[in-house]
Amino acid sequence: MELLREHGYDAVTVAEIAERAGLTRRTFFNHFDDKRDLLFAGAQDLQDTTVHFVTTAAPELSPFDAALEAFTRAGAMLAELVPFERQRRTLIDSSQALQERDLVKAASLVNAVARALQVRGAPAGQARLSAATAHEIFRAAYERWSTAPASDFSELMHSTEADLRAALAGEQPSD
């Protein structure tokens, strides 16, 4: 992160990253496909955790509520990464290649949650819409949380959901 912050994502090579980390390029590529993967190393863990929370959610929950609960629980587990997340977000925002990768990872997460909702019995369209909406609430709450890490993530999820419901009802947001 230090190297990327100092010189910018696009200006840093894999060789420089490996050297700074005390690794060879070969060792780097044993762990990452390319340098973009450095900033998305935990994406699969987040996806697996979120899907697990969907599959273990109470059976009486609606698809949307199961997805929302899963994203809330998974997001709360990210608390220790907030300082890194702010730096990561700045780097992603500075590079079109990273923004594209971020979108791909987000789409993969939404698709995995939608599949898990279908396994729970939700129709495909409802599963997709529930997963995408819950993910957007997660994304907005996480953005709020990364700028105010002392905030309780679960509360931010609930207030973001309330803001969405208010917007759908034509009401003013809570902020």
C-alpha positions as CSV (number, residue, x, y, z in Angstrom):
1,M,0.0,0.0,0.0
2,E,2.8,2.4,0.9
3,L,4.5,1.9,-2.5
4,L,1.2,2.4,-4.4
5,R,0.4,5.5,-2.4
6,E,3.8,7.0,-3.0
7,H,3.9,6.5,-6.8
8,G,0.3,5.8,-7.8
9,Y,-1.1,2.4,-8.9
10,D,-0.3,2.8,-12.6
11,A,3.3,3.8,-12.1
12,V,4.2,0.8,-9.9
13,T,5.3,-2.5,-11.4
14,V,4.9,-6.0,-10.1
15,A,8.7,-6.2,-9.8
16,E,8.8,-3.2,-7.5
17,I,5.9,-4.6,-5.4
18,A,7.7,-7.9,-5.1
19,E,11.0,-6.2,-4.2
20,R,9.4,-4.0,-1.6
21,A,7.7,-7.1,0.0
22,G,11.0,-9.1,-0.1
23,L,9.6,-11.5,-2.6
24,T,10.5,-12.7,-6.1
25,R,8.2,-12.0,-9.0
26,R,7.6,-15.7,-9.2
27,T,6.4,-15.8,-5.6
28,F,4.1,-12.8,-6.3
29,F,2.5,-14.6,-9.2
30,N,2.1,-17.8,-7.1
31,H,-0.4,-15.7,-5.0
32,F,-1.8,-13.2,-7.4
33,D,-2.8,-13.2,-11.1
34,D,-1.7,-9.6,-11.6
35,K,-1.2,-6.5,-9.5
36,R,-4.9,-5.6,-9.5
37,D,-5.5,-8.7,-7.4
38,L,-3.5,-7.2,-4.6
39,L,-6.5,-4.8,-3.8
40,F,-9.1,-7.6,-4.2
41,A,-7.4,-10.4,-2.3
42,G,-10.2,-10.7,0.2
43,A,-13.1,-10.6,-2.3
44,Q,-13.5,-14.3,-2.5
45,D,-13.6,-14.6,1.4
46,L,-16.3,-11.8,1.5
47,Q,-18.3,-13.7,-1.2
48,D,-18.0,-17.0,0.6
49,T,-18.9,-15.5,4.0
50,T,-21.9,-13.6,2.6
51,V,-23.2,-16.7,0.8
52,H,-22.8,-18.7,4.0
53,F,-24.9,-16.2,5.8
54,V,-27.5,-16.3,3.1
55,T,-27.7,-20.1,3.3
56,T,-27.9,-20.1,7.1
57,A,-30.4,-17.3,7.4
58,A,-33.7,-18.1,9.1
59,P,-35.9,-19.9,6.6
60,E,-38.9,-17.6,7.2
61,L,-36.9,-14.5,6.0
62,S,-37.8,-13.1,2.6
63,P,-35.1,-13.3,-0.1
64,F,-34.4,-9.6,0.4
65,D,-34.3,-9.8,4.2
66,A,-32.0,-12.9,4.0
67,A,-29.6,-11.0,1.6
68,L,-29.7,-7.9,3.7
69,E,-28.9,-9.8,6.9
70,A,-26.1,-11.6,5.1
71,F,-24.5,-8.4,3.9
72,T,-25.0,-6.8,7.3
73,R,-23.2,-9.7,9.1
74,A,-20.4,-10.0,6.5
75,G,-19.9,-6.2,6.6
76,A,-19.6,-6.2,10.3
77,M,-16.8,-8.6,10.1
78,L,-14.8,-6.2,8.0
79,A,-14.3,-3.7,10.9
80,E,-10.6,-4.4,11.2
81,L,-10.0,-3.5,7.6
82,V,-11.3,0.1,7.6
83,P,-7.9,1.9,7.6
84,F,-6.8,-0.2,4.7
85,E,-10.2,0.2,3.0
86,R,-9.9,4.0,2.8
87,Q,-6.5,3.6,1.2
88,R,-7.8,0.9,-1.1
89,R,-10.8,3.0,-2.2
90,T,-8.5,6.0,-3.0
91,L,-6.4,3.7,-5.2
92,I,-9.4,2.2,-6.9
93,D,-10.9,5.6,-7.6
94,S,-7.6,6.6,-9.3
95,S,-7.5,3.9,-11.9
96,Q,-9.9,2.8,-14.5
97,A,-8.5,-0.7,-14.5
98,L,-9.2,-1.0,-10.8
99,Q,-12.6,0.5,-11.1
100,E,-13.4,-2.2,-13.7
101,R,-12.1,-5.0,-11.5
102,D,-14.2,-3.6,-8.6
103,L,-17.3,-3.8,-10.8
104,V,-16.5,-7.3,-11.8
105,K,-16.0,-8.4,-8.2
106,A,-19.2,-6.7,-7.1
107,A,-21.1,-8.4,-10.0
108,S,-19.6,-11.8,-8.9
109,L,-20.7,-11.2,-5.3
110,V,-24.3,-10.2,-6.4
111,N,-24.5,-13.3,-8.6
112,A,-23.3,-15.6,-5.9
113,V,-25.8,-14.2,-3.4
114,A,-28.6,-14.5,-6.0
115,R,-27.7,-18.1,-6.6
116,A,-27.8,-18.8,-2.9
117,L,-31.2,-17.1,-2.7
118,Q,-32.5,-19.4,-5.5
119,V,-31.3,-22.4,-3.6
120,R,-33.5,-21.1,-0.7
121,G,-36.4,-21.2,-3.1
122,A,-36.6,-17.6,-4.5
123,P,-37.5,-17.2,-8.1
124,A,-34.5,-16.1,-10.3
125,G,-35.8,-12.6,-10.9
126,Q,-36.6,-12.0,-7.3
127,A,-33.3,-13.5,-6.1
128,R,-31.3,-11.2,-8.5
129,L,-33.2,-8.1,-7.5
130,S,-33.0,-8.9,-3.8
131,A,-29.2,-9.6,-4.0
132,A,-28.5,-6.4,-6.1
133,T,-30.6,-4.2,-3.8
134,A,-29.1,-5.6,-0.6
135,H,-25.6,-5.2,-2.2
136,E,-26.3,-1.6,-3.0
137,I,-27.4,-0.9,0.5
138,F,-24.2,-2.7,1.7
139,R,-22.0,-0.6,-0.7
140,A,-23.5,2.7,0.5
141,A,-23.3,1.7,4.2
142,Y,-19.7,0.6,3.8
143,E,-18.8,3.9,2.1
144,R,-20.4,5.7,5.1
145,W,-18.6,3.4,7.5
146,S,-15.2,3.8,5.9
147,T,-15.3,7.5,6.6
148,A,-16.6,7.1,10.1
149,P,-15.1,3.8,11.4
150,A,-16.4,4.3,14.9
151,S,-19.9,3.9,13.6
152,D,-21.7,0.6,14.1
153,F,-21.9,-1.1,10.7
154,S,-25.2,-2.8,11.5
155,E,-26.8,0.5,12.4
156,L,-25.5,2.1,9.1
157,M,-27.0,-0.8,7.2
158,H,-30.3,-0.2,8.9
159,S,-30.2,3.6,8.3
160,T,-29.2,3.1,4.7
161,E,-32.1,0.7,4.2
162,A,-34.4,3.2,5.8
163,D,-33.1,5.9,3.4
164,L,-33.9,3.6,0.5
165,R,-37.4,2.9,1.8
166,A,-38.0,6.6,2.3
167,A,-36.8,7.4,-1.2
168,L,-39.2,4.7,-2.6
169,A,-42.0,6.3,-0.6
170,G,-41.1,9.8,-1.7
171,E,-40.0,10.9,1.7
172,Q,-37.0,12.8,2.9
173,P,-33.8,10.9,3.9
174,S,-32.8,10.6,7.5
175,D,-29.5,12.5,7.1
